Amino acid sequence: MYRQGDILIVPVADAEVPARLAEEAGEPRDGRGRLVLALGEVTGHAHAVPGPGRLVREGGEFGPQLLHLPQGGRVVHEEHAVIPLPKGWFRVVRQREYVPGAVRVVAD
């Protein structure tokens, strides 16, 4: 299990990845060619994977994401240390917070 700021990255066994998601094309890369796991609304900084891989969004209001790194990779951010990841599938979860009457993703 890995954590970088408000992002939690949990390894997922291949057998646990839904077949329909394993075949999806994935999210587009940003203008710098990165897979953006989360973009800071306040700072504009991003938790991102610059190398090969694919990011697939699962359903749901907060949309956990599945990250596939067939060769391994690393997660980078402007204010955090780099996190190297082995090859495989990972679930990416953004930190949430309760505010009276609602649950929302933590603003960065």
FIKOL-986347 format. One record per residue: residue in three letters; y, z, x of N, C-alpha, C, O in turn. Coordinates in nm, 4 decimals. Last residue first. Layout:
BEGIN
{atom "Ala", {Y, Z, X}, {Y, Z, X}, {Y, Z, X}, {Y, Z, X}};
...
***
This chain:
BEGIN
{atom "Asp", {2.0050, -0.2761, -0.7038}, {2.0170, -0.2626, -0.5574}, {2.1540, -0.3085, -0.5151}, {2.1861, -0.3059, -0.3963}};
{atom "Ala", {1.8891, -0.1062, -0.9892}, {1.9850, -0.2012, -0.9315}, {1.9996, -0.1717, -0.7830}, {2.0058, -0.0558, -0.7420}};
{atom "Val", {1.5647, -0.0753, -1.1118}, {1.6698, -0.0134, -1.0323}, {1.7594, -0.1219, -0.9727}, {1.7105, -0.2179, -0.9131}};
{atom "Val", {1.4993, -0.1834, -1.4396}, {1.4750, -0.2036, -1.2974}, {1.5934, -0.1441, -1.2221}, {1.7084, -0.1601, -1.2630}};
{atom "Arg", {1.4794, 0.0649, -1.7030}, {1.5306, -0.0583, -1.6426}, {1.4931, -0.0643, -1.4954}, {1.4593, 0.0372, -1.4344}};
{atom "Val", {1.4363, 0.1965, -2.0189}, {1.3824, 0.1933, -1.8833}, {1.4280, 0.0613, -1.8242}, {1.4164, -0.0430, -1.8886}};
{atom "Ala", {1.6386, 0.3862, -2.2553}, {1.5825, 0.2633, -2.1971}, {1.5194, 0.2904, -2.0603}, {1.5455, 0.3921, -1.9961}};
{atom "Gly", {1.7512, 0.6204, -2.3501}, {1.7249, 0.5136, -2.4444}, {1.6608, 0.3895, -2.3865}, {1.6311, 0.2957, -2.4605}};
{atom "Pro", {1.8991, 0.7137, -2.0547}, {1.8820, 0.7504, -2.1960}, {1.8676, 0.6268, -2.2858}, {1.9570, 0.5427, -2.2959}};
{atom "Val", {1.6960, 0.5580, -1.8116}, {1.8308, 0.5946, -1.8532}, {1.8189, 0.6260, -2.0015}, {1.7336, 0.5677, -2.0684}};
{atom "Tyr", {1.4589, 0.5591, -1.5588}, {1.4884, 0.5892, -1.6990}, {1.6359, 0.6179, -1.7123}, {1.6935, 0.6930, -1.6336}};
{atom "Glu", {1.3758, 0.2870, -1.3440}, {1.4356, 0.4171, -1.3696}, {1.4602, 0.4321, -1.5188}, {1.4791, 0.3355, -1.5928}};
{atom "Arg", {1.1501, 0.1252, -1.1147}, {1.2212, 0.1353, -1.2418}, {1.2793, 0.2746, -1.2559}, {1.2372, 0.3683, -1.1879}};
{atom "Gln", {1.0815, -0.0947, -0.8479}, {1.1051, 0.0413, -0.8942}, {1.1861, 0.0376, -1.0232}, {1.2783, -0.0426, -1.0384}};
{atom "Arg", {0.8622, -0.3713, -0.8858}, {0.9977, -0.3189, -0.8599}, {1.0107, -0.1786, -0.9178}, {0.9567, -0.1489, -1.0243}};
{atom "Val", {0.5702, -0.4748, -0.7281}, {0.6271, -0.3986, -0.8398}, {0.7643, -0.3480, -0.7993}, {0.7811, -0.2893, -0.6924}};
{atom "Val", {0.3329, -0.7077, -0.6598}, {0.4671, -0.6643, -0.6210}, {0.5313, -0.5996, -0.7426}, {0.5451, -0.6626, -0.8475}};
{atom "Arg", {0.0081, -0.7231, -0.5453}, {0.0915, -0.7048, -0.6633}, {0.2242, -0.6479, -0.6151}, {0.2272, -0.5515, -0.5386}};
{atom "Phe", {-0.1449, -0.9672, -0.3363}, {-0.0733, -0.8406, -0.3505}, {0.0009, -0.8399, -0.4835}, {0.0505, -0.9431, -0.5287}};
{atom "Trp", {-0.4115, -1.1220, -0.1574}, {-0.3287, -1.1111, -0.2775}, {-0.2662, -0.9723, -0.2838}, {-0.3264, -0.8734, -0.2422}};
{atom "Gly", {-0.4166, -1.2317, 0.1894}, {-0.4732, -1.1845, 0.0642}, {-0.3731, -1.1888, -0.0495}, {-0.2665, -1.2496, -0.0401}};
{atom "Lys", {-0.3623, -1.1253, 0.5289}, {-0.3823, -1.2293, 0.4285}, {-0.4449, -1.1682, 0.3041}, {-0.5159, -1.0678, 0.3107}};
{atom "Pro", {-0.1366, -0.8424, 0.5826}, {-0.2557, -0.9232, 0.6116}, {-0.2700, -1.0334, 0.5064}, {-0.1979, -1.0341, 0.4066}};
{atom "Leu", {0.2078, -0.8180, 0.6634}, {0.1027, -0.8080, 0.5627}, {-0.0166, -0.8920, 0.6053}, {0.0008, -1.0016, 0.6586}};
{atom "Pro", {0.4718, -0.6315, 0.8152}, {0.3674, -0.7347, 0.8266}, {0.2591, -0.7095, 0.7231}, {0.2223, -0.5949, 0.6973}};
{atom "Ile", {0.7929, -0.5754, 0.7314}, {0.6598, -0.5260, 0.6986}, {0.5608, -0.6407, 0.7151}, {0.5643, -0.7369, 0.6384}};
{atom "Val", {1.0906, -0.4922, 0.9077}, {0.9954, -0.5949, 0.8644}, {0.8604, -0.5298, 0.8369}, {0.8181, -0.4401, 0.9098}};
{atom "Ala", {1.3166, -0.2428, 0.7842}, {1.2259, -0.2945, 0.8862}, {1.1318, -0.3985, 0.8246}, {1.0986, -0.3928, 0.7062}};
{atom "His", {1.6161, -0.3303, 0.6005}, {1.4899, -0.2584, 0.6179}, {1.4092, -0.3211, 0.7309}, {1.4305, -0.4364, 0.7682}};
{atom "Glu", {1.8345, -0.4886, 0.5458}, {1.8583, -0.3485, 0.5815}, {1.7313, -0.2674, 0.6057}, {1.7392, -0.1469, 0.6293}};
{atom "Glu", {1.7490, -0.7490, 0.4835}, {1.8633, -0.7326, 0.5734}, {1.8810, -0.5883, 0.6219}, {1.9374, -0.5671, 0.7293}};
{atom "His", {1.3988, -0.7977, 0.4998}, {1.5161, -0.7550, 0.4229}, {1.6265, -0.7265, 0.5235}, {1.5994, -0.6845, 0.6360}};
{atom "Val", {1.0679, -0.9397, 0.4738}, {1.1910, -0.9114, 0.5456}, {1.3008, -0.8691, 0.4476}, {1.2957, -0.9006, 0.3287}};
{atom "Val", {0.7277, -0.9297, 0.5122}, {0.8363, -0.9112, 0.4161}, {0.9593, -0.8695, 0.4950}, {0.9547, -0.7749, 0.5736}};
{atom "Arg", {0.4944, -1.1696, 0.6327}, {0.5786, -1.0523, 0.6541}, {0.6886, -1.0511, 0.5492}, {0.7359, -1.1554, 0.5040}};
{atom "Gly", {0.1445, -1.2625, 0.6343}, {0.2881, -1.2902, 0.6339}, {0.3658, -1.1634, 0.6628}, {0.3113, -1.0639, 0.7105}};
{atom "Gly", {-0.1623, -1.4440, 0.5771}, {-0.0862, -1.3246, 0.6100}, {0.0607, -1.3605, 0.6120}, {0.0971, -1.4766, 0.5933}};
{atom "Gln", {-0.2485, -1.6805, 0.4824}, {-0.2547, -1.6630, 0.6281}, {-0.1925, -1.5306, 0.6720}, {-0.1724, -1.5081, 0.7913}};
{atom "Pro", {-0.2144, -1.6670, 0.2092}, {-0.3438, -1.7139, 0.2603}, {-0.3597, -1.6959, 0.4110}, {-0.4717, -1.6960, 0.4620}};
{atom "Leu", {-0.0803, -1.4573, 0.0077}, {-0.0524, -1.4931, 0.1472}, {-0.1844, -1.5368, 0.2109}, {-0.2588, -1.4528, 0.2615}};
{atom "His", {0.0539, -1.4276, -0.3040}, {-0.0642, -1.4740, -0.2312}, {-0.0207, -1.5197, -0.0925}, {0.0637, -1.6081, -0.0775}};
{atom "Leu", {0.1622, -1.1890, -0.5258}, {0.1968, -1.2607, -0.4026}, {0.0679, -1.2999, -0.3333}, {-0.0174, -1.2152, -0.3068}};
{atom "Leu", {0.2529, -1.1446, -0.8538}, {0.1407, -1.1531, -0.7611}, {0.1832, -1.2403, -0.6440}, {0.2336, -1.3511, -0.6619}};
{atom "Gln", {0.4728, -0.9135, -1.0141}, {0.4465, -1.0422, -0.9533}, {0.3223, -1.0325, -0.8663}, {0.2904, -0.9266, -0.8123}};
{atom "Pro", {0.5685, -0.7716, -1.3241}, {0.5071, -0.7589, -1.1927}, {0.4720, -0.8977, -1.1415}, {0.4445, -0.9885, -1.2200}};
{atom "Gly", {0.7868, -0.7833, -1.5440}, {0.7236, -0.8909, -1.4698}, {0.6710, -0.8563, -1.3323}, {0.7229, -0.9063, -1.2325}};
{atom "Phe", {0.9095, -0.6361, -1.7262}, {0.9494, -0.6114, -1.5881}, {0.8769, -0.7033, -1.4921}, {0.9029, -0.7012, -1.3718}};
{atom "Glu", {0.7946, -0.7445, -1.9606}, {0.9398, -0.7300, -1.9481}, {0.9849, -0.7136, -1.8041}, {1.0865, -0.7701, -1.7636}};
{atom "Gly", {0.5326, -0.9848, -1.9069}, {0.5839, -0.8497, -1.9259}, {0.7318, -0.8425, -1.8973}, {0.7872, -0.9220, -1.8212}};
{atom "Gly", {0.3157, -1.1762, -1.6859}, {0.3962, -1.1515, -1.8041}, {0.4491, -1.0104, -1.8092}, {0.4146, -0.9266, -1.7259}};
{atom "Glu", {0.3658, -1.2474, -1.3383}, {0.2814, -1.2075, -1.4500}, {0.3717, -1.1814, -1.5693}, {0.4928, -1.1663, -1.5531}};
{atom "Arg", {0.4519, -1.5044, -1.1215}, {0.5026, -1.3988, -1.2100}, {0.4028, -1.3726, -1.3216}, {0.3605, -1.4650, -1.3910}};
{atom "Val", {0.3585, -1.5590, -0.7931}, {0.3308, -1.5907, -0.9329}, {0.3758, -1.4732, -1.0184}, {0.3423, -1.3579, -0.9911}};
{atom "Leu", {0.4234, -1.7049, -0.4912}, {0.4592, -1.5909, -0.5748}, {0.4422, -1.6326, -0.7202}, {0.5034, -1.7293, -0.7654}};
{atom "Arg", {0.2671, -1.7894, -0.1869}, {0.2997, -1.8258, -0.3246}, {0.3251, -1.6989, -0.4019}, {0.2579, -1.5977, -0.3819}};
{atom "Gly", {0.3007, -1.9076, 0.1529}, {0.2532, -1.8185, 0.0490}, {0.2986, -1.8687, -0.0862}, {0.3595, -1.9749, -0.0987}};
{atom "Pro", {0.4477, -1.9121, 0.4793}, {0.3626, -1.9701, 0.3761}, {0.3160, -1.8652, 0.2761}, {0.2949, -1.7490, 0.3110}};
{atom "Gly", {0.7500, -1.7079, 0.5230}, {0.6438, -1.7993, 0.5639}, {0.5645, -1.8553, 0.4478}, {0.6071, -1.8478, 0.3325}};
{atom "Pro", {0.9372, -1.5177, 0.4323}, {0.9842, -1.6461, 0.4828}, {0.8745, -1.7483, 0.5124}, {0.9051, -1.8667, 0.5257}};
{atom "Val", {0.9738, -1.3220, 0.1613}, {0.8683, -1.3661, 0.2521}, {0.9091, -1.5039, 0.3033}, {0.9151, -1.5984, 0.2247}};
{atom "Ala", {1.2113, -1.0557, 0.0890}, {1.1630, -1.1936, 0.0866}, {1.0521, -1.2168, 0.1879}, {1.0375, -1.1433, 0.2856}};
{atom "His", {1.4527, -0.8906, -0.0661}, {1.3192, -0.8629, -0.0130}, {1.2493, -0.9978, -0.0228}, {1.2302, -1.0490, -0.1331}};
{atom "Ala", {1.7982, -0.9568, 0.0002}, {1.6724, -0.9905, -0.0659}, {1.5527, -0.9352, 0.0089}, {1.5508, -0.9330, 0.1320}};
{atom "His", {2.1413, -0.8856, -0.0909}, {2.0287, -0.8825, 0.0029}, {1.8990, -0.9066, -0.0719}, {1.8896, -0.8806, -0.1919}};
{atom "Gly", {2.3371, -0.8572, -0.2711}, {2.2936, -0.9953, -0.2453}, {2.1827, -1.0020, -0.1423}, {2.1346, -1.1104, -0.1093}};
{atom "Thr", {2.4300, -0.6087, -0.3558}, {2.4500, -0.6486, -0.2166}, {2.4198, -0.7958, -0.1902}, {2.4730, -0.8529, -0.0951}};
{atom "Val", {2.3775, -0.6055, -0.6361}, {2.5037, -0.5566, -0.5822}, {2.5296, -0.6140, -0.4433}, {2.6393, -0.6627, -0.4160}};
{atom "Glu", {2.1273, -0.7098, -0.6784}, {2.2357, -0.7539, -0.7641}, {2.3720, -0.7162, -0.7072}, {2.4704, -0.7873, -0.7281}};
{atom "Gly", {1.8975, -0.8238, -0.4489}, {1.9903, -0.7162, -0.4788}, {2.1092, -0.7667, -0.5583}, {2.1829, -0.8545, -0.5133}};
{atom "Leu", {1.5972, -0.9619, -0.5532}, {1.7308, -0.9914, -0.5020}, {1.8242, -0.8801, -0.5446}, {1.8303, -0.8454, -0.6625}};
{atom "Ala", {1.2583, -0.9753, -0.4628}, {1.3637, -0.9093, -0.5394}, {1.4965, -0.9388, -0.4711}, {1.5066, -0.9405, -0.3484}};
{atom "Leu", {1.1100, -1.1743, -0.3446}, {1.0404, -1.0757, -0.4270}, {1.1396, -1.0017, -0.5158}, {1.1087, -0.9691, -0.6304}};
{atom "Val", {1.1423, -1.5027, -0.2747}, {1.2226, -1.3832, -0.2991}, {1.1487, -1.2918, -0.3955}, {1.1272, -1.3258, -0.5119}};
{atom "Leu", {1.0322, -1.6936, -0.0252}, {0.9849, -1.6403, -0.1528}, {1.0598, -1.5100, -0.1746}, {1.0412, -1.4154, -0.0982}};
{atom "Arg", {1.2691, -1.9174, 0.1314}, {1.1949, -1.7911, 0.1224}, {1.1412, -1.7681, -0.0179}, {1.1971, -1.8165, -0.1163}};
{atom "Gly", {1.4468, -2.1244, 0.1817}, {1.3033, -2.1501, 0.1933}, {1.2161, -2.0267, 0.1835}, {1.0997, -2.0306, 0.2235}};
{atom "Arg", {1.7044, -2.0814, 0.1248}, {1.6672, -2.0604, 0.2661}, {1.5175, -2.0790, 0.2863}, {1.4659, -2.0528, 0.3949}};
{atom "Gly", {1.7219, -2.1090, -0.1486}, {1.7868, -2.2099, -0.0661}, {1.7553, -2.1978, 0.0820}, {1.7766, -2.2926, 0.1577}};
{atom "Asp", {1.3909, -1.9929, -0.2488}, {1.5365, -1.9935, -0.2539}, {1.5929, -2.1010, -0.1594}, {1.5165, -2.1752, -0.0975}};
{atom "Arg", {1.1098, -2.1483, -0.4174}, {1.1707, -2.0776, -0.3042}, {1.3227, -2.0841, -0.3169}, {1.3765, -2.1699, -0.3869}};
{atom "Pro", {0.9695, -2.0931, -0.7483}, {1.0349, -2.1753, -0.6449}, {1.0920, -2.0883, -0.5328}, {1.1187, -1.9697, -0.5520}};
{atom "Glu", {0.6486, -1.9416, -0.8153}, {0.7938, -1.9421, -0.8259}, {0.8541, -2.0328, -0.7184}, {0.7972, -2.0478, -0.6103}};
{atom "Gly", {0.3469, -2.1269, -0.9036}, {0.4254, -2.0219, -0.8411}, {0.5750, -2.0432, -0.8547}, {0.6213, -2.1482, -0.8993}};
{atom "Ala", {0.1360, -2.2747, -1.0138}, {0.2146, -2.3302, -0.9030}, {0.2979, -2.2239, -0.8323}, {0.3169, -2.2319, -0.7110}};
{atom "Glu", {-0.1786, -2.1090, -1.0797}, {-0.0405, -2.1462, -1.1134}, {0.0368, -2.1897, -0.9896}, {0.0078, -2.1481, -0.8775}};
{atom "Glu", {-0.4287, -2.0137, -1.0188}, {-0.4089, -2.1591, -1.0127}, {-0.2653, -2.2016, -1.0411}, {-0.2331, -2.3196, -1.0277}};
{atom "Ala", {-0.4199, -1.7445, -1.0570}, {-0.4587, -1.7916, -0.9233}, {-0.4326, -1.9407, -0.9063}, {-0.4164, -1.9892, -0.7943}};
{atom "Leu", {-0.3726, -1.7229, -1.3262}, {-0.2616, -1.6976, -1.2332}, {-0.2933, -1.7496, -1.0936}, {-0.2040, -1.7933, -1.0210}};
{atom "Arg", {-0.6212, -1.7796, -1.4375}, {-0.5060, -1.8615, -1.4778}, {-0.3865, -1.8413, -1.3828}, {-0.3082, -1.9339, -1.3620}};
{atom "Ala", {-0.7812, -1.5789, -1.3244}, {-0.8000, -1.7185, -1.2835}, {-0.6792, -1.8045, -1.3186}, {-0.6389, -1.8911, -1.2410}};
{atom "Pro", {-0.6362, -1.2760, -1.2085}, {-0.6735, -1.3610, -1.3216}, {-0.6770, -1.5087, -1.2792}, {-0.5886, -1.5566, -1.2083}};
{atom "Val", {-0.7741, -1.0988, -0.9468}, {-0.6647, -1.1909, -0.9792}, {-0.7095, -1.2789, -1.0961}, {-0.8100, -1.3492, -1.0849}};
{atom "Glu", {-0.9929, -0.9537, -0.8743}, {-0.9049, -0.8947, -0.9754}, {-0.7896, -0.9856, -1.0155}, {-0.7151, -0.9536, -1.1082}};
{atom "Ala", {-1.1161, -1.0852, -0.6664}, {-1.1854, -1.0834, -0.7955}, {-1.0976, -1.0275, -0.9080}, {-1.1256, -1.0518, -1.0253}};
{atom "Asp", {-0.9463, -1.0254, -0.4501}, {-0.9503, -1.1617, -0.5052}, {-1.0104, -1.1631, -0.6454}, {-0.9614, -1.2339, -0.7334}};
{atom "Ala", {-0.7718, -0.7150, -0.4877}, {-0.8935, -0.7883, -0.4520}, {-0.8924, -0.9257, -0.5190}, {-0.8434, -0.9405, -0.6309}};
{atom "Val", {-0.4489, -0.6496, -0.3762}, {-0.5310, -0.6784, -0.4934}, {-0.6524, -0.7574, -0.4460}, {-0.6383, -0.8554, -0.3727}};
{atom "Pro", {-0.2176, -0.4144, -0.2329}, {-0.3236, -0.5148, -0.2178}, {-0.4059, -0.5267, -0.3453}, {-0.4302, -0.4277, -0.4142}};
{atom "Val", {0.1137, -0.3763, -0.3391}, {-0.0204, -0.3187, -0.3467}, {-0.1240, -0.4290, -0.3277}, {-0.1196, -0.5288, -0.3996}};
{atom "Ile", {0.4322, -0.2858, -0.2777}, {0.3396, -0.3978, -0.2591}, {0.1999, -0.3393, -0.2450}, {0.1713, -0.2636, -0.1523}};
{atom "Leu", {0.7406, -0.2076, -0.4213}, {0.6077, -0.1568, -0.3884}, {0.5126, -0.2759, -0.3838}, {0.5120, -0.3582, -0.4754}};
{atom "Ile", {1.0843, -0.1866, -0.3588}, {0.9704, -0.2752, -0.3815}, {0.8422, -0.2067, -0.3349}, {0.8355, -0.1544, -0.2237}};
{atom "Asp", {1.3124, -0.0562, -0.2841}, {1.2686, -0.0414, -0.4230}, {1.1532, -0.1338, -0.4596}, {1.1270, -0.1571, -0.5776}};
{atom "Gly", {1.2128, -0.0295, 0.0462}, {1.3189, 0.0016, -0.0502}, {1.2629, 0.0204, -0.1895}, {1.1751, 0.1041, -0.2107}};
{atom "Gln", {0.9008, -0.1197, 0.0605}, {1.0239, -0.1567, 0.1301}, {1.1365, -0.1365, 0.0299}, {1.1538, -0.2174, -0.0613}};
{atom "Arg", {0.5693, -0.0207, 0.1069}, {0.6928, -0.0007, 0.0319}, {0.8096, -0.0433, 0.1196}, {0.8168, -0.0080, 0.2373}};
{atom "Tyr", {0.2219, -0.0759, 0.0515}, {0.3412, -0.0919, 0.1334}, {0.4642, -0.0698, 0.0448}, {0.4623, -0.0967, -0.0753}};
{atom "Met", {-0.1166, 0.0000, 0.0853}, {0.0000, 0.0000, 0.0000}, {0.1233, 0.0000, 0.0902}, {0.1269, 0.0683, 0.1926}};
***
